[in-house]
Every structure is written in structure tokens, then in C-alpha cells.
Amino acid sequence: MFGRYLRSQLVVLLCGGLVGPIFVIIYLALGPAEREEIQWMFYVGLVLTVSDVLVAVALARRGAKAAARTAALERTGVLALAQITGMSETGTRINDQPLIRLGLRIEGPGFAFDTQDRVLASVTRAGNFNARRLVVLVDPATHEHQIDWERSALVNGLMPAKFSLAEENRTYDLSGQAGPLMEILQLLKANGIPLNGMMDVRSRPELRRQIQAVVRRAADAASPAFPPSERSAAQRLEELEGLRATGAITDDEYAAKRRQIISEI
């Protein structure tokens, strides 16, 4: 908490908060005769300095609450895809970046709801807006949610997603393939591995096997080695279940495709 306060205090000082301390320092540096003429500078500087400290404390507490909320959702929430249903301006800008209002349709296992969020439309997020989908952490019970921009960038193809399988001496590129990547992200989250710790799966044989199965299935779907009719119905149904679980397809699309697969048996 103290480190967070120090960072907040530095931000406040850099954003104009130096005026108060400067006034106090100038007043104390002068002699008694000169101080008599500018006593106002001391009191104004003191008030401004105290205000700076209170603002920094408030920012630190707000940041701590946001971090705790994120940590709680990371522990107990589920990953889901949110479709962007609308975007509108709020007329507010923060650090020269527009604050926009997003309409979201969030669907996942056992829940589906509409909501709105206000977010900064930074340049680095533009690709996510164009893709019209975001990865969110959701509490299924309360529908509390938070956009995960790093995972969204991966699912939307803004970050490379390449997986090397040593057994096959081959690298698969799943960049931008939302369904398989959501499956992999959910596997990593379920095993407590952050996105930047994906290399840790080398010491987790079962998790590694599960991820490899997703990668191979995605590669087969993109460039099947055999005609689709030669793939077993069980394999196709398993893939369909994975797509529904990640929110890549709706329940109606799942039901229609499942009926089609079963009719071909």
C-alpha cells in the first residue's frame, strides 16, 4: 500500500502538485522580515500540500480497491467473450484520450446479460474495438465483470499466438482464432497460470497434454488432413462443445450444428 501511495504522490506532484511545497520552501528560506510580508504564501502552500497528500492517498486507496477487485475476479470469476453491441462518445477526454461508452453482450456457461462500460479509447485498444469482441472476467453470481485487455488482444489477433510441439517438431499459429485461444486461456486460468507464464506448462504434463489437444484440433479444423466427413462424430461433437464453452458460438448455433452432426451418423 505504501509503495502505491508513493507512486500516486509522484503522479500528483508531476501534475501540478509542486506548487504547495514550493510556496512553503520559499517562505521558510526567507528571513523573518521578508516572511512578514508573504505570510499568505506559507498558509496557501500548506493547504495545497495537505490537499496533494489527501489526493494521493485517495488515488492509492482507489488503486488498491481496483487491484483487489481484479484479484478476486481472477480467483473466482470465469472467462467469457463479450460482443460489442454499440459504441458512443461521452464527451470526456482523459490525457487527450476519449472516454467512450461500450454496449456489451456477455455470454458464458450459465449466464447471458447486457451491460455497459466506460473505457478509454487508446490507440492500443483500437484493434479490439474493430474486432467487436472482448475477453471479460465475470462473476456468474453477481454479473460483476471486468474487461481483460491483454487476453482480448491475444484472442483478437493483436498478439501472436504460436505453439511449438516438440513431439512433432512443428509450430502452429493460432493467432486470431478466438475459440481455441479461449479454451487455452481457460485451461491456464483454471491451473493458476497467468498469460505471461504460459511457458510454465512444460512442468505440468496433464495441462500440457490438454493444450496440445486444443492446438491440434484447431490446426485440423483450419487445414484438415482428411475431408470433414472422415472425422469421427465424437471428435466433431467434442470440438463443438469446446466452442460453446468458450462462448465462440451461441446456444442456438450449437444446437443446430449438433443436430447436423448427429444426422450424418
N, C-alpha and C positions, 0 to 999 in steps of 0.2 A: 504493500500500500504506500509506504514511504517513497519508494522509487517511482511509483505512478504519480505521486504528488509533485516530486521534483521535476518530472517531465512536464506536467501541467503548468507548474510555476514558470518554467523556462518558456513555454509557449505564450503564457500571459505577458511575460516581460518583453518577448520579441514582438508582440502585437501591440505595443504602446504602453506596457506596464512599467517602463523605466522612469516615467515622469515623476511619480511619487518619491521613489528612493533618491532620485537626483535632487529634488527640492530639499529633502531632509539633509542630504550630504552637503549641499551648498550652504544651507543655514548653519550647520554645525561647524563648517570650515571658516566661517566669518568670525570676526571679533565681536565682543559684547556691544560695542557702539553700533556696528552695522546691523546686528541682529534686531535691535530695537525697531529699525525701520522696516524690516521684512519678516516680522513675526508670522504674518499670514502664510508665508511660504512654508514655514515649519508645519503649521496645522493642516494646510492643504496637502502637503506632501505626506503627512502622517495618515490622513484619511484615505488618500489614494493608495498608499502602500498596504494599509489594512484591507482595503477593497480588493487589491490584487491578490492578497493571500486568501481571502474568502472565495474569490472566483476560482483560484487554483484548487482549493480544497473541494469545491463543488464539482469541478471538472474531474478531479481524481475519483471522487465517490461515484460519479456517473459512469466513468470508465470501468470502475471496479464492478458495479452492478451489471453493466453490459457484458463484461468478461465472465461473470458468474452465470449469467443467463445463457451465454453461449456454451459454457462448460456443461451446464445442466442438460441442455438440449443435445449436446454431443454424447452425453452418457445415456440418456433415457429416450431421446427422440428417434424418429425414423427418417431416412432419406426418401424424398419423393420429388417428382417432377412437377413444376408449376408452369402452366401455359400462360403467356402474357396475353390477356384479352383486351387490353387498352392502355394507352399512354396519354397523359395530358400534362401541361405545364402548370406549375403552382405560382409562377411569378417571382419566385425566390431564387437567389443565387448565393452560393457559399464558396468563397475562394474562387470566384469567377466561373464556377461550375453550376449549371442549372439544377435545381431540385425538381424532380418530376414525380408525378403520381402514377403508379402502376396498378392496373387491374389484373388480378391473378386468379386462375382456377387451379386449385391444388387437389390432386387425386393421389391416393395411395391405398394400401391394403386396409380396408375397413373404414375409410373416410374419403369424403369429397366435399369441398366447400369453396366459396368465392370470397375473396378478400381484397384489400388494397394495401399498398405500401408506398411510402415516400422515400426515394433514393436519389443519390447524386448521379447525374448522367455524365460520368467521366469518360474520357476517350477510351480507356482500357476496358470499359464495360459495353461499348457500342456493339461489339460482335454478339454479345448475349442478347441485347435488345433486338438485333436483326434476326437472330435465330428464333425469337418469340418463345423461349423456354428458359427456365432457371431451375437449378437444384436447390431445394429448401430442406432444412431440418424442421421436423414437425412433431409436436406433442399430440398424439392422436386423441387424447382425452380432452384437452383444453383447446386444441387447434392453435395454440401458440406456435409461432413459426419464425424462422429467420433465414434469409437468403444466404446461401454459401457461394460466394463469388468465385472462389478458387475451384471448387468442384464444378461449378457452372461452366467455367472456361474450359475445363477438360472435356466435359460432355458435349459442348458446342463446337469443339474442334479448334479452339483458340490456343490450346496447348497440345503438343504432340503426345500421342498415346501409343508407344511401341513396346511390344512384349517379346522378349527373346526366350525361346525354349531350347535349352541346351541339348535336350534329348534328340531334337530334330535338327539342331544346328540351323535354326531358321528364326527370323524376326517377323512378327505380324504387326501390321499397322492398323490400329482400330480408331484412329483419330476421327472424331466427329460421329462415331457410332453410339448413339445415346443409349440404346437398350443394353448392349453388352457392357458398356462402361458403367452404367448404373448398377448392374449386377456385381461388377468387381468392386465398386465403391462401397456397396452394402456389405460385401464379404469383408472388406478391410475394416469398416466401421464395427461390424459385429465382433471382430477379433481385436479391437482396440488399437488398430494401426492407422496413424494419420496419413493423409495423402502423400506427404513428403517422406513417408517411411516405407514406401512400397517395396524397397529392396530387402526389408526385414523378412519378407515371406520366404526367403531362402532357408531360413531356420525353422520354418513351420511347414512340414511336409504335407499335411492334410489341406491346409489353406492353399498351399502352392498347387496341389492337385486340382482343387476346385477352380482356381483362377485359370489354370491351363485348360480345363474343360470348357470354360466360358470362351476363352480366346479361340480354341479350335472350332467351337460351334459357330462363333461369329465369322471366322475365316471361311468355313464351309458354306455358310449362308451367303456370303458375299461372292465367293467363287467356288461353287460346289464341284467337288472332284467327280461326282456322279450326278445324273439327272435327278431332280427332286423326287420323282416317283420311286427311285431306288432307295431313298432314305426311309428308314422304318417309321411307322406311325408313332411309335413310342418316342423316338428322337424328336419328331416334329412337335408332338404334344408337350414334351419337356421344354423345348425352346419357346413354345407359345406361353407356357406357364411362367417362364422367366421374364418374357416381355410384359406380361400383365403385372407381375410382382413389382417390376421397376416403374410401372406407370407409363411405359412406352406406347401401350395401346389401351383403349378403353374397354370396359366390360362388354359392350355391345360388339366391338371388333373381335374380342377374344371369343365370344360365344359363336359368332358367325364363322370364324376360321376353324374353331374346334369342330363344329358340325361338318364343315367341308372335309377336314382330315378324316373324321370317323366315317363319312360316307364313301371315302375312297378305299377303305379297308376291305 
